[in-house]
Amino acid sequence: MSTTTVESPAPAGERRPANAPGKVRGRGQRSRGASLASHAVLIVASLAALFPVAWLLFLSLGPDKDDYLHPGRIWGKMSLHNYAFVLQDTGFFDWLKSTLVVVLGTTLIGVVVAASTGYAVSRMRFPGYRKLMWVLLVTQMFPIAVLIVPMYQILSDLQLIDSYLGLILVNCTTIVPYCAWLMKGYFDTIPFEIDEAGRVDGLTPFGTFARLILPLAKPGLAVAAFYSFLTAFGEVAFASTFMLSDGNYTFAVGLQTFVSEHDAQRNLMAATAVLIAIPAALFFYLVQKNLVTGLTAGGTKG
């Protein structure tokens, strides 16, 4: 007959054995060293991202075009002369008007076409619906240098050279394919039962799309609009080829006027670049609430 010995609990003041397990960290908790290392990496990355912007702003305060060669001399002669010259003696406001027309037009048309295409491929099973998306993807394989000549010929035949509409349509050829893929992935995450409920209530397919689906797709639309805005805002090749008159130059082309064959007014370029960044920053502020949600939601479902 065996007996079982029950160990009495250790006294309250007795030390724990050396091999006793330590405090277990909960899920998601990090050690102090790992936390410090991650914060250090984030600080370095932030400084690396902010340094070019701060450096550009610093160079824009130098009144001479060669101050970038001797940046230390700028401290003693900082001024806003470059900004005053750009705003008063250049075509800055003409560039601003042209840029806003082209960018907003491209964003509006591009997002509408991309959203319609993405919704159709996501919900409707028409012949060739799978091949359509791959065809859109293939169009992105050709370099811009190859596309400029045939596009110039097409716009010339349509009498759209040096016109806002021509540049908007050309920009849409590069924006719509990517945004259509983006929106298709986002529409796939919206339950199909919502479409069925709309049909039960008597809505047409377009009514279901406009009244039920689009309000739910605001984060995806924000990402598509942001991508369209930045792409059209910084586009140079098409704008410099198809816009011939000075009054129709966009910001990206207007910056090139400060560089000639024998001279480069880098101080004015820096000041103009700082001013150009303001509209992009304002647009980012308007859509930044939906950017993270829209960027991640499209990749959760095939």
KOLMI-729271 format. One line per 10 residues: number of its first residue (from 1); their letters; for each residue x, y, z negated of C-alpha. Coordinates in steps of 0.001 Angstrom, whole numbers, plus 524288, in hexadecimal, padded with zeros to 5 digits. Layout:
NUM = A = X/Y/Z ~ ...
***
This chain:
1 = MSTTTVESPA = 80000/80000/80000 ~ 80639/80CB9/80478 ~ 8053E/81976/7FDB3 ~ 804DA/826E9/803DE ~ 80CBF/8319F/7FDCC ~ 806F2/83F2C/7FEC7 ~ 810F9/849EB/7FE6C ~ 80D9F/8551A/7F5B3 ~ 80DB6/8629E/7FBF1 ~ 81A20/86A79/7FA60
11 = PAGERRPANA = 81A24/87516/7F027 ~ 8167F/8828E/7F4D2 ~ 82400/88843/7F278 ~ 82B9E/87D3A/7F907 ~ 832C8/88097/805B7 ~ 82E23/87ABE/81293 ~ 836EF/87063/81892 ~ 8405F/87544/822E4 ~ 83A33/86CCA/82D70 ~ 82C49/871A6/82AFE
21 = PGKVRGRGQR = 825F3/8778B/83726 ~ 8267B/88662/837DD ~ 81B96/88FB4/83B45 ~ 8153B/88BE4/84808 ~ 812A4/89718/85185 ~ 80544/897AE/8576E ~ 802BF/8967F/865C6 ~ 806E5/8A2BC/86D09 ~ 80F9C/8A787/861F6 ~ 81DDC/8AA38/864F1
31 = SRGASLASHA = 829DE/8AB16/85C94 ~ 82F9F/8B849/85953 ~ 83B31/8B5F0/86265 ~ 8327D/8B280/86DDC ~ 82A18/8BE73/86B4D ~ 835E6/8C76E/86AEA ~ 83B52/8C174/87763 ~ 82E72/8C320/87EA7 ~ 82D4E/8D144/87A31 ~ 83B37/8D3F1/87E81
41 = VLIVASLAAL = 83887/8CE45/88BFD ~ 82C13/8D652/88D43 ~ 83328/8E2C7/88950 ~ 83DFE/8E072/8932C ~ 83404/8DD6A/89DDC ~ 82C67/8E9D8/89A91 ~ 838A4/8F21E/89B35 ~ 83C6C/8EC00/8A830 ~ 82EE9/8EF24/8ADA3 ~ 82E7F/8FD11/8A86F
51 = FPVAWLLFLS = 83C6C/900EF/8ABC3 ~ 83A53/90308/8BA86 ~ 82E7B/90B8B/8B7D1 ~ 835A7/9139F/8ADA0 ~ 84184/914CB/8B67F ~ 83923/91974/8C1E8 ~ 8328E/92380/8B934 ~ 83FE1/9281B/8B46A ~ 84542/929A6/8C23E ~ 83933/9313B/8C665
61 = LGPDKDDYLH = 83CE9/93C06/8BCC4 ~ 849EF/93E85/8C36E ~ 848DA/94A50/8CC87 ~ 853A7/94625/8D5FE ~ 852AB/93B40/8DFF5 ~ 85FC3/9356F/8DBC0 ~ 85CE3/9350A/8CD37 ~ 85ABD/9265D/8CDF2 ~ 8696E/9250D/8D01D ~ 86C47/92C41/8C35C
71 = PGRIWGKMSL = 86079/929B0/8BA96 ~ 8675A/92EEA/8AE86 ~ 866D6/93CB5/8B41E ~ 857FB/93C97/8B493 ~ 856DB/93E95/8A5D6 ~ 85B81/94C98/8A6AD ~ 852E0/950DE/8B207 ~ 84608/9497D/8B0F8 ~ 83AA3/9502D/8B7A8 ~ 82D91/94DA8/8BE38
81 = HNYAFVLQDT = 831FF/95429/8CAD6 ~ 83104/94771/8D285 ~ 822D4/94574/8CEAE ~ 81F55/95375/8D21C ~ 825D9/95228/8DF66 ~ 81F0A/94553/8E273 ~ 811A0/94A7B/8DEB5 ~ 812FD/957B6/8E575 ~ 81C16/95617/8F11E ~ 81955/9486F/8F63A
91 = GFFDWLKSTL = 80D86/94135/8FB76 ~ 80B61/93A65/8EE78 ~ 7FCCC/93D0B/8EDC4 ~ 7FAE4/938D2/8FBED ~ 801FE/92C44/8F87B ~ 7F949/92ADF/8EC8C ~ 7ECEA/92C62/8F4A3 ~ 7F176/922B3/8FEEC ~ 7F5DC/918FC/8F4A7 ~ 7E8F9/91989/8ED3D
101 = VVVLGTTLIG = 7E0F4/917D5/8F9A9 ~ 7E907/90C48/8FE50 ~ 7EA81/905D1/8F10B ~ 7DC64/9072A/8ECB3 ~ 7D75C/9031D/8FA0D ~ 7E04D/8F749/8FA4D ~ 7DC94/8F381/8EC78 ~ 7CDFB/8F4A8/8EEF9 ~ 7CDB2/8ED7E/8FBF5 ~ 7D7C9/8E36E/8F7E8
111 = VVVAASTGYA = 7D109/8DFCE/8EB33 ~ 7C384/8DEFF/8F184 ~ 7C84A/8D643/8FC91 ~ 7D0AF/8CDE8/8F38F ~ 7C5CC/8CC2E/8E996 ~ 7BC01/8C85B/8F427 ~ 7C595/8BECA/8FA28 ~ 7C94D/8B8D6/8ED19 ~ 7BB1D/8B73A/8E90E ~ 7B745/8B10A/8F5F8
121 = VSRMRFPGYR = 7C23C/8A711/8F551 ~ 7BFB1/8A453/8E6F4 ~ 7B10C/8A21B/8E828 ~ 7ADAC/89EC5/8F63B ~ 7B19E/8929D/8FDB9 ~ 7B1C6/89717/90BD4 ~ 7B9FF/89079/91670 ~ 7C841/8941B/914EE ~ 7C708/89AB4/907BB ~ 7D374/89424/902E4
131 = KLMWVLLVTQ = 7DB1E/89785/90F1C ~ 7D6E9/8A5B1/90E05 ~ 7DE9E/8A7AC/90181 ~ 7EA93/8A117/9073E ~ 7E9B9/8A9A9/9134F ~ 7E9A6/8B595/90A85 ~ 7F598/8B04C/903A1 ~ 7FCCE/8ADD7/91068 ~ 7FB1B/8BC1F/91450 ~ 803FC/8BFCD/908FE
141 = MFPIAVLIVP = 80F41/8B7F9/90EB7 ~ 81262/8C1BF/9197A ~ 81BC6/8CCF1/91632 ~ 81712/8DADA/917E3 ~ 82152/8DD81/9225C ~ 81ABD/8D34F/92B07 ~ 80D18/8D8AE/928B7 ~ 80FBD/8E71F/92AEC ~ 810CC/8E687/939CB ~ 80401/8DF3F/93C8C
151 = MYQILSDLQL = 7FCF9/8E733/93224 ~ 801DD/8F3C9/9384F ~ 7FCB2/8EF43/9457C ~ 7EF73/8EBC2/93FB7 ~ 7EE27/8F8B2/93875 ~ 7F262/90007/9448D ~ 7E7CF/8F973/94CB0 ~ 7DDD1/8FCD7/94232 ~ 7E304/90ADC/9414A ~ 7E5CC/90927/932C8
161 = IDSYLGLILV = 7F414/90D36/932E0 ~ 7F6A1/91820/92908 ~ 7E967/91613/92291 ~ 7E5B5/9124C/914CC ~ 7DC7F/9079A/91967 ~ 7E72A/90114/9215E ~ 7F090/900A0/915E9 ~ 7E5D4/8FBD5/90CC2 ~ 7E272/8F08B/915D0 ~ 7F0BD/8ECE9/91763
171 = NCTTIVPYCA = 7F2C7/8ECED/908AC ~ 7E6F1/8E42A/90701 ~ 7ED56/8D9CB/90F82 ~ 7F79F/8D7D2/904EE ~ 7EEC4/8D9DB/8F92D ~ 7E2A9/8D1D8/8FC5D ~ 7E933/8C44E/8FD5F ~ 7EF50/8C4D8/8EFDD ~ 7E36E/8CB0E/8E977 ~ 7DA70/8C108/8EFDB
181 = WLMKGYFDTI = 7E243/8B5F8/8E9B4 ~ 7E211/8BD22/8DCBF ~ 7D370/8BF67/8DCEC ~ 7D085/8B192/8E17D ~ 7D7BA/8AC3A/8D5AC ~ 7D05C/8B572/8CCBA ~ 7C2FB/8B233/8D27E ~ 7C5FC/8A3C9/8D057 ~ 7C61D/8A66E/8C1AB ~ 7B849/8AC04/8C1D2
191 = PFEIDEAGRV = 7AE15/8A12F/8BFAE ~ 7A640/89D87/8CBAB ~ 79A11/89D2D/8C32E ~ 799CD/8AC07/8C3AB ~ 797D8/8AB8B/8D266 ~ 78CFF/8A195/8D0BF ~ 78654/8AA22/8C6A2 ~ 786C3/8B579/8D029 ~ 78066/8AD5A/8DAB9 ~ 775C0/8A90F/8D14F
201 = DGLTPFGTFA = 772F9/8B75F/8CE83 ~ 77177/8B9D6/8DD15 ~ 77E6B/8C07B/8DFEF ~ 784C2/8BF19/8ED31 ~ 792DA/8BA38/8EDD9 ~ 7977B/8C836/8EF6F ~ 78EE3/8CC9B/8E427 ~ 79476/8C1E6/8DB8D ~ 7A229/8C5F7/8DF59 ~ 79FF2/8D47D/8DD20
211 = RLILPLAKPG = 7974B/8D41D/8D0FD ~ 79C18/8C830/8C98C ~ 7A9AB/8C405/8CDED ~ 7B0A4/8D100/8CFEF ~ 7AD97/8D61C/8C236 ~ 7B3AC/8C9B7/8BCA9 ~ 7BF80/8CB0C/8C59C ~ 7C3C9/8D888/8C10A ~ 7D108/8D3D0/8BBD6 ~ 7D41E/8CD28/8C8BA
221 = LAVAAFYSFL = 7CFA0/8D90C/8D05C ~ 7D84E/8E1A3/8C7E5 ~ 7E442/8D96B/8CB1D ~ 7E108/8D97C/8D99E ~ 7DEF2/8E82A/8D950 ~ 7EBAC/8EA4F/8D1FF ~ 7F353/8E208/8DBAA ~ 7ECEC/8E8EB/8E738 ~ 7EF99/8F641/8E15C ~ 7FDFD/8F3CC/8DEBE
231 = TAFGEVAFAS = 8004B/8ED24/8EBD6 ~ 7FA44/8F83A/8F39B ~ 8004E/9027A/8EAB2 ~ 80E3D/8FDE9/8ECF0 ~ 80D21/8F940/8FB05 ~ 81776/8FF6F/903C8 ~ 81934/8F7D4/9107C ~ 80B54/8F930/915C5 ~ 80983/9071D/910F3 ~ 8163C/90C05/916E9
241 = TFMLSDGNYT = 81321/9055B/923F3 ~ 804C0/9087D/925C7 ~ 803E6/91607/91F66 ~ 80AA4/91FC4/92862 ~ 806A4/92D5A/923B0 ~ 80C33/9339B/9176F ~ 7FEB8/9365B/911EB ~ 7FB47/927E8/911F5 ~ 8075E/92314/90AE0 ~ 80537/91B1D/8FEA8
251 = FAVGLQTFVS = 80DF0/91C38/8F2B3 ~ 81690/910FC/8F700 ~ 81945/917A0/903FC ~ 81A2D/92542/8FE3C ~ 82571/920F7/8F5A7 ~ 82D49/91E06/901E0 ~ 82CE1/92C48/905F7 ~ 836C8/92F5D/8FB4B ~ 840D5/926C1/90205 ~ 846CB/92AE1/90EF8
261 = EHDAQRNLMA = 8521D/925F4/916F7 ~ 85C01/92EA9/91019 ~ 85595/9320B/9032E ~ 84D94/92C2F/8F814 ~ 84697/934BE/8EE23 ~ 8464B/92AAF/8E364 ~ 84212/93439/8D8F0 ~ 835A3/93745/8E085 ~ 83381/928E0/8E32F ~ 83460/92605/8D4AA
271 = ATAVLIAIPA = 82AA6/930C0/8D133 ~ 8213D/92C43/8DBC7 ~ 82260/91E27/8D735 ~ 81EA6/92228/8C968 ~ 812C2/92987/8CE70 ~ 80EF9/91E24/8D725 ~ 80F17/914D0/8CB9B ~ 8043E/91C74/8C4B8 ~ 7F8BF/917B9/8CD46 ~ 7FD67/909A1/8CC71
281 = ALFFYLVQKN = 7FE8F/90AA5/8BDA8 ~ 7F0D9/9105D/8BC91 ~ 7EB15/9056D/8C4D0 ~ 7F22C/8FB4D/8BCAB ~ 7EC85/9017C/8B056 ~ 7DEBF/90054/8B5DA ~ 7DFA1/8F1E1/8B934 ~ 7E955/8ECD9/8AF1A ~ 7DEAE/8E78A/8A61D ~ 7DAA6/8DD88/8B05B
291 = LVTGLTAGGT = 7E7FB/8DA51/8B606 ~ 7EC26/8CF83/8AC9E ~ 7DEE5/8C8BE/8ACFC ~ 7DE2F/8C969/8BBB9 ~ 7EC05/8C485/8BDCD ~ 7EA52/8B883/8B52E ~ 7DC5A/8B49A/8B823 ~ 7DEA8/8B19B/8C67D ~ 7E85B/8A6E6/8C354 ~ 7E001/89ED7/8BA21
301 = KG = 7D85E/8977C/8C467 ~ 7DB7F/8928B/8D20C
***
